[in-house]
Amino acid sequence: MTTPTATAPPARPGTARGPVRQGERALAPDLARGAMLLLIALANSAGYFLASAPGVELHPQGFERVYNLLMVELVHARAFPLFALLFGYGLVQLSRRQEQSGASPRQVRNVLLRRGAALFLFGAVHGVLLYSGDFLGAYGLICILFTLLLLQRSERVHRFAPWYLAVGGAYTLVLAALALAGLAGGGSGAAIPVSPFPSATAATYLSSLAERAAEWPVHTLTVLPMILMVWVGAWAARHRILEAPQEHLALLRTVAVGGLAAALAGGLPMALLTAGAIDMDEATAGSAKMLYETTGFFGGLGYAAIFGLIAYALRRKEKQGVIVTAVSSLGQRSLTGYLFQSVAWLALAAPFGLALAERSGSPLLVSGLCAVLVWALTVVAADVMRRLRYRGPAEMLLRRMVYARKAGER
């Protein structure tokens, strides 16, 4: 691909822009996906070990107070918006690769529709057999909806995606006003607002299956509104914001600072409540929870921007390093890493497994240690697979499902 010159027409969103080498283009998205899995591990392990969503200790003691605060501020409701953004980014990357290989718009659409159907099947199996907090099933449906409604629409349609964030910002201000008014009123007596996670406490694997069969469809429906964040990620991919960060440094810096600042400020009332530092009434606690969940979208944007800036810094040094390469390798095998985590939580925390949640003095802190160790194991395994030129078992299965073409079909 050539770099546009002064006489060449400007590149439309979704096409290559600037002198970006192939290996470098993939660094930021892959690095973000690999690091994202650490955030997801921390969030999901806490939810499984404490059998609640979000996974916070209801009666924290000592360092558990600090851990609760950090998880609410930095992880809970922040990792999954990042997941949605990167999923939307990946959809555009995949469609672009198909176009560059000579596929027609209809063939690109069919590939993505098959991918969505395959992800939904992955999610159904994963959600019932392992972890009902699964996101794959919902993202499979989102992939289908996005492909049919938005993928091949003009830039006039896609330019509305970032405006969703403006609407979210206005809604955030309303929630912040409600939470601050409640705090000013000096109410008290609220419990930490969490939702139960019955399948995590099931005594046998068969009984946990029954619980997950009921939990997974409900959870999947609650995730479908994430299509708006997927759309924002797709808009970013059409402009190659993570693949060519040198062209978007001002935007990335603004989003990194503004997104994380909004997430930290919006999550603070809920974080302080979970840390036992403040008290509030039930109505205010509800507003605080909605505020922390809503500002999580901005936290996901901030994290994505940070990874874009990190990729830019690494490209300037022209050296990735062993750790960055390994984490990026996990990002290229994120589906395998994500599924392995669920196997680990079931084995480590379930009452019919090692039952570490019941045997430990602090399930919250043990969940954090397990999350880091499991994620580190997947990083090492992914790097070994990279050296062996092995794609990853889940990725290979998904590829077979998506590209099982009829005779004569591209």
SVG drawing of the C-alpha trace seen along z (x, -y; Angstrom):
<svg xmlns="http://www.w3.org/2000/svg" viewBox="-34 -18 49 51">
<polyline fill="none" stroke="black" stroke-width="0.4" points="0.0,0.0 1.3,-3.5 1.2,-6.6 -1.2,-9.3 0.5,-12.2 -0.5,-15.8 -2.2,-15.0 -3.8,-11.7 -7.3,-11.7 -7.6,-11.3 -7.9,-7.8 -11.5,-7.0 -12.0,-5.6 -11.3,-1.9 -8.4,-2.0 -4.7,-2.2 -3.2,-5.5 0.4,-6.5 3.6,-4.5 2.7,-1.9 4.4,1.5 2.3,4.6 3.8,5.9 3.4,2.5 -0.2,2.1 -1.2,5.1 0.8,4.2 -1.7,1.8 -4.8,3.9 -3.1,7.2 -1.3,5.6 -4.7,4.2 -6.4,7.5 -3.7,9.4 -3.7,6.8 -7.5,6.7 -7.5,10.4 -5.8,9.5 -8.6,7.0 -11.2,9.6 -9.4,12.2 -9.4,9.9 -13.1,9.1 -14.4,12.6 -12.3,14.4 -13.6,12.0 -17.1,12.6 -16.7,16.3 -14.8,16.5 -17.3,14.2 -20.4,15.4 -21.6,11.9 -21.5,9.2 -19.5,7.1 -17.1,9.3 -16.5,7.2 -16.1,8.2 -19.3,7.2 -17.5,6.9 -14.0,5.9 -11.2,6.0 -7.7,4.5 -6.2,4.6 -9.6,5.9 -10.9,2.3 -8.1,1.0 -8.6,3.9 -12.3,3.3 -11.7,-0.4 -9.1,0.4 -11.3,3.0 -14.3,0.7 -12.2,-2.2 -10.0,-0.4 -11.5,3.0 -15.2,3.7 -17.4,2.2 -14.2,1.0 -12.8,4.2 -15.9,5.2 -16.4,1.9 -12.8,2.3 -13.8,5.8 -16.6,4.3 -14.4,1.6 -11.8,4.1 -14.4,6.4 -15.8,3.7 -12.3,2.8 -11.6,6.4 -14.7,6.7 -13.5,3.9 -10.0,5.4 -11.4,8.7 -13.6,7.1 -10.6,5.1 -8.5,8.2 -11.2,10.0 -11.5,7.0 -7.8,6.9 -7.8,10.6 -10.3,9.8 -13.6,10.7 -16.8,8.9 -19.0,7.0 -21.4,9.9 -18.7,12.4 -17.3,10.2 -20.8,10.0 -21.3,13.7 -17.9,14.3 -18.9,12.0 -22.4,13.5 -20.9,17.0 -18.4,15.6 -21.3,14.2 -23.2,17.5 -20.1,19.4 -19.4,17.0 -23.0,17.4 -22.5,21.2 -19.2,20.8 -21.0,18.6 -23.8,21.0 -21.5,23.9 -19.1,21.7 -22.0,20.1 -23.7,23.4 -20.7,25.6 -18.3,23.2 -19.2,19.6 -22.6,17.9 -21.1,14.4 -20.0,15.2 -19.8,12.4 -19.2,14.5 -22.9,15.3 -23.9,11.7 -21.1,10.6 -22.0,13.2 -25.5,11.7 -24.0,8.2 -21.7,9.3 -24.7,10.4 -26.7,7.2 -23.8,5.0 -23.0,6.7 -26.6,6.5 -27.2,2.9 -24.0,1.0 -20.9,2.7 -21.0,1.5 -22.7,-1.8 -21.2,-5.1 -19.1,-7.4 -22.1,-9.7 -23.7,-6.9 -20.6,-5.9 -19.7,-9.4 -22.7,-9.3 -21.0,-6.6 -18.8,-8.9 -21.9,-11.0 -23.1,-8.2 -20.4,-9.1 -21.8,-12.6 -25.2,-11.2 -23.5,-9.0 -21.7,-12.0 -24.9,-13.9 -26.5,-10.9 -23.4,-10.6 -23.8,-14.2 -27.4,-13.5 -26.3,-10.4 -23.5,-12.3 -26.0,-15.0 -28.3,-12.4 -25.4,-10.7 -24.0,-14.0 -27.4,-15.1 -27.9,-11.9 -24.4,-12.1 -25.1,-15.7 -28.4,-14.5 -26.3,-12.4 -28.3,-9.2 -26.9,-5.9 -27.6,-2.1 -27.1,-1.1 -25.7,2.4 -23.1,2.7 -25.3,3.2 -24.4,6.5 -26.2,9.2 -26.0,12.9 -24.2,15.5 -25.9,18.8 -24.0,21.1 -20.8,20.2 -22.0,21.7 -23.7,24.9 -22.6,28.0 -22.2,30.3 -21.3,29.8 -24.7,31.0 -26.5,28.5 -24.2,25.7 -25.2,26.7 -28.8,26.1 -28.1,22.7 -25.9,21.6 -28.6,22.7 -30.9,20.2 -28.3,17.5 -26.7,17.4 -29.7,16.3 -30.5,13.5 -26.9,12.3 -26.6,12.4 -29.7,10.2 -28.2,7.6 -25.0,7.4 -26.7,6.6 -26.7,2.8 -22.9,3.0 -23.5,2.8 -23.1,-0.9 -19.6,-0.5 -18.9,2.0 -19.9,-0.7 -17.5,-3.2 -14.7,-0.6 -15.6,0.0 -15.5,-3.8 -12.0,-3.9 -10.9,-1.0 -12.2,-2.7 -9.8,-5.6 -7.0,-3.2 -6.6,-5.0 -4.8,-2.1 -3.0,-0.9 -1.5,-4.3 -1.3,-6.0 1.2,-8.6 -1.6,-10.2 -3.9,-10.5 -1.7,-11.5 -3.7,-14.4 -6.9,-12.4 -5.3,-9.5 -3.9,-11.7 -7.2,-13.5 -9.1,-10.2 -6.6,-8.6 -6.7,-11.4 -10.4,-12.3 -11.6,-8.7 -9.7,-7.6 -10.5,-10.8 -14.2,-10.3 -14.0,-6.6 -12.1,-7.4 -14.4,-10.3 -17.6,-8.4 -16.5,-5.3 -15.4,-7.0 -18.7,-7.0 -19.2,-3.3 -15.5,-2.6 -15.6,-4.4 -18.8,-2.6 -17.3,0.8 -14.2,-0.2 -16.3,-1.1 -15.0,-4.7 -18.4,-6.4 -22.1,-5.5 -25.2,-6.4 -28.9,-5.4 -30.2,-2.8 -31.4,-5.3 -28.0,-7.0 -26.2,-3.6 -28.3,-2.7 -27.4,-6.0 -23.7,-5.4 -23.8,-2.0 -25.3,-3.3 -22.8,-6.1 -19.8,-3.7 -21.2,-1.4 -21.9,-4.2 -18.5,-5.8 -17.0,-2.4 -17.5,-3.1 -15.2,-6.1 -12.7,-3.9 -12.7,-1.4 -11.9,-4.2 -9.1,-5.5 -7.5,-2.1 -7.7,-1.7 -6.1,-5.1 -3.3,-4.2 -2.5,-1.1 -2.4,-3.1 0.1,-5.5 2.2,-2.6 2.4,-1.2 3.5,-4.5 6.3,-4.8 7.4,-1.2 7.5,-1.9 9.7,-5.0 12.2,-2.8 11.9,-0.1 12.0,2.5 9.0,4.4 10.7,6.5 10.0,10.0 7.0,9.0 5.3,6.9 5.7,9.6 4.3,12.3 1.3,10.2 0.6,9.4 0.8,13.1 -1.9,13.6 -3.9,10.9 -3.7,12.8 -5.1,15.9 -7.5,14.0 -10.4,16.4 -8.3,19.3 -7.0,17.3 -10.6,16.1 -12.0,19.7 -9.1,21.1 -9.8,18.6 -13.3,20.0 -11.9,23.5 -9.5,22.2 -12.2,20.5 -14.3,23.6 -11.4,25.7 -10.1,23.3 -13.2,21.8 -16.2,24.1 -17.3,26.1 -16.8,29.3 -13.3,28.2 -10.5,27.1 -13.0,24.8 -10.4,22.1 -13.2,19.6 -14.4,21.6 -11.0,22.6 -9.3,19.2 -9.5,16.6 -10.0,13.9 -11.7,15.1 -11.3,11.6 -7.5,11.4 -7.0,15.1 -9.1,14.4 -6.7,11.6 -3.7,13.8 -5.3,16.5 -6.2,14.1 -2.7,12.8 -1.2,16.3 -3.7,17.7 -3.2,14.7 0.5,15.0 0.2,18.7 -1.8,17.9 0.8,15.2 3.6,17.8 1.5,20.4 0.6,17.9 4.2,17.0 5.2,20.7 2.4,21.1 3.8,18.0 7.3,19.6 5.7,22.9 3.6,20.9 0.5,22.4 -2.6,20.2 -4.4,21.4 -7.0,24.2 -10.1,22.0 -9.0,19.7 -8.4,22.7 -11.9,24.2 -13.5,20.8 -11.7,20.5 -12.9,23.9 -16.5,23.0 -16.4,19.6 -14.5,20.7 -16.3,24.0 -17.4,22.9 -19.6,24.5 -18.0,25.8 -17.2,22.9 -17.8,20.3 -14.9,17.9"/>
</svg>
